[in-house]
């Protein structure tokens, strides 16, 4: 019986990228890194997961790409809700520690090295209504409670430099100034 990952690898390159947000080559690199980390983690002992490492990566990618609930992921992959959360955190930590999948960050943007033009975009994602301080999260534009995500990209290399998150009521330009925009504008 084929795993979910093996079935996904049979898709065309375009469909695969649309589904996961990564190319097959990038996903294969991620799986190799995760397999090594998983083997090191369970070198002597430890309870092995129900899921294969590749399926763990798929679970995490589905969370990052679609922002579905852990309850939904748990039902789809046949694990507990807390396990789905722990898998996602573990995959994130391992990939960040590998050094191959981190973002350049705020310092690179402020230093201005190899950056000619940067692109900034803000998107809003709906969230559940918070119990406290609801006004901060309410977006008048979307007429619901949202979270705003600002993405800063180098136009030349098309590399994501930084990501910033704020409440739904924050204006886009105010978010830019609050994050790094004011410092970047004064240095440039």
ZIJOZI-V416031 format. One record per residue. RES is the residue in three letters. PSI is psi in whole degrees, 0 to 359 (* if undefined). Layout:
res=[RES | RES]
psi=[PSI | PSI]
//
This chain:
res=[UNK | UNK | UNK | UNK | UNK | UNK | UNK | UNK | UNK | UNK | UNK | UNK | UNK | UNK | UNK | UNK | UNK | UNK | UNK | UNK | UNK | UNK | UNK | UNK | UNK | UNK | UNK | UNK | UNK | UNK | UNK | UNK | UNK | UNK | UNK | UNK | UNK | UNK | UNK | UNK | UNK | UNK | UNK | UNK | UNK | UNK | UNK | UNK | UNK | UNK | UNK | UNK | UNK | UNK | UNK | UNK | UNK | UNK | UNK | UNK | UNK | UNK | UNK | UNK | UNK | UNK | UNK | UNK | UNK | UNK | UNK | UNK | UNK | UNK | UNK | UNK | UNK | UNK | UNK | UNK | UNK | UNK | UNK | UNK | UNK | UNK | UNK | UNK | UNK | UNK | UNK | UNK | UNK | UNK | UNK | UNK | UNK | UNK | UNK | UNK | UNK | UNK | UNK | UNK | UNK | UNK | UNK | UNK | UNK | UNK | UNK | UNK | UNK | UNK | UNK | UNK | UNK | UNK | UNK | UNK | UNK | UNK | UNK | UNK | UNK | UNK | UNK | UNK | UNK | UNK | UNK | UNK | UNK | UNK | UNK | UNK | UNK | UNK | UNK | UNK | UNK | UNK | UNK | UNK | UNK | UNK | UNK | UNK | UNK | UNK | UNK | UNK | UNK | UNK | UNK | UNK | UNK | UNK | UNK | UNK | UNK | UNK | UNK | UNK | UNK | UNK | UNK | UNK | UNK | UNK | UNK | UNK | UNK | UNK | UNK | UNK | UNK | UNK | UNK | UNK | UNK | UNK | UNK | UNK | UNK | UNK | UNK | UNK]
psi=[131 | 146 | 168 | 323 | 317 | 321 | 320 | 327 | 343 | 348 | 164 | 161 | 320 | 315 | 319 | 313 | 321 | 323 | 317 | 340 | 2 | 158 | 165 | 322 | 316 | 318 | 321 | 321 | 316 | 317 | 318 | 315 | 316 | 322 | 317 | 317 | 321 | 319 | 319 | 323 | 323 | 33 | 310 | 308 | 184 | 147 | 129 | 151 | 156 | 329 | 147 | 157 | 321 | 321 | 328 | 317 | 319 | 318 | 312 | 317 | 322 | 321 | 313 | 320 | 316 | 346 | 46 | 165 | 157 | 333 | 315 | 315 | 319 | 318 | 320 | 320 | 358 | 37 | 174 | 158 | 317 | 327 | 320 | 319 | 312 | 322 | 315 | 315 | 317 | 314 | 314 | 310 | 317 | 316 | 324 | 317 | 334 | 335 | 355 | 345 | 26 | 162 | 150 | 315 | 179 | 323 | 320 | 321 | 316 | 330 | 330 | 9 | 131 | 23 | 118 | 307 | 136 | 149 | 136 | 132 | 149 | 136 | 154 | 134 | 133 | 144 | 165 | 150 | 124 | 155 | 326 | 151 | 50 | 328 | 324 | 327 | 352 | 125 | 117 | 329 | 315 | 348 | 40 | 175 | 129 | 168 | 136 | 137 | 123 | 130 | 130 | 124 | 141 | 123 | 326 | 310 | 348 | 38 | 135 | 122 | 315 | 156 | 134 | 145 | 140 | 177 | 160 | 337 | 350 | 133 | 148 | 314 | 324 | 323 | 319 | 313 | 320 | 322 | 287 | 351 | 318 | 319 | 319 | 322 | 324 | 333 | 338 | *]
//
